[in-house]
Amino acid sequence: MIYPLKSGKGRSLAEAVVHPWGLEGDRRWAVVDERGDNLWLGEFPRLASVAADSTPEGGLRLAARGMEHLTVPPATGPTTPVGFSGLDRAVLADDPAHAWCTELLGRPARLVWLDDPGRRSIDPAHGGLPGEVVSFAWDAPLLLISESSARALDEWLAEEAALHGEEAPVLGQSAFGRSDSPFVQGESGFVQGESGFGRDEAAFPGGGGAGRSERGGSGSVVPGEVSFAGGGAVRDAGVPARLSRVRFRPSVIIEGAEAFAEDRWSEVRIGTVPFRVSELCDRCAVTTIDPETQVKGKEPLRTLARHRKWDGKTWFGIRLVPLELGRIRVGDPVSAR
């Protein structure tokens, strides 16, 4: 899955080219304020309503509820200072793009283009090594989550709701969320796994009880094995509602490993492409924003804090850095160690 505009809607893909800085077309555009600081989704939830799609010429098409569609030409303007770690400047889009973003957010805003992702280094504080680069994505080129881990979280969410005397949460149109983008079609396009990984008895940090794995393992990946009906929370008798996986803004979702096995991985191979695990992913307020309504809530951070909190942070997913170039596809086998 890619996010052509940082903080905007995601676009599901059947396959993607892997570059050193991430998936092709992922987060090369961003919205900044007049000083060049990133306008963060956690503070401006309406960004999640923006459907963005790259044009063949290298521009960007933008659409959002209540807004006129806009086609942005390729950014060829001057550069401007920006406040992203490892990057000092980015290229300004044209004035109509700035006006569109300003109207969307109700405050001065500008659209910028990262002309050369090879200019932005990964912060060493987040596991970056010399020479490793990233787009406008946070801290690593790709984010991987496990469907097994997400299902464990779904169960915890239902338990947490019962503990507080609340209704079982209605947490999205489907497990993967739904897009009303005029550009994005379908909800598939994640890497889905099928068979299990090995395990041992070593518990993972932070408790939670579900995450156990040996250092090595492999699984065959089968596309389309996991499907969810749309139209509200998915519930069967005794089955908790499923949190939209889009809240975690993943690049890849795999299935087959035991819940939270990924906590212990140092390397992952998707198809023929190897990746280094740079760090576990600490989660922020972005996950509390419903991708359909842009309404903030308490979950899943409240529940993650009960089960997955250590070092003062809550954790879900892992960040990946490509070790080689290549192409990944839905249906690719996944192995890890």
Secondary structure, DSSP 8 states (H G I E B T S, - for coil): -B-SBTTS--B--SEEEEETTEETTSS-EEEE-TTS-B--TTT-GGGGG-EEEE-TTS-EEEE-TTS--EEE----S-EEE---TT--EEEE--HHHHHHHHHHHTS--EEEE-S-GGG-B--GGGT--TT-B--SSSSSSEEEEEHHHHHHHHHHHHHHHHHTT-------SSTT-----SS---S--S----S-----S-B-TT--S--B--S-EEE---TT------SS----TT------GGGG--SEEE-SS-TTGGGG-SEEEETTEEEEEEEEEE--GGGGB-TTT--B-STTHHHHHHHSEETTEEEEEEEEEESS-EEEETT--EEE-
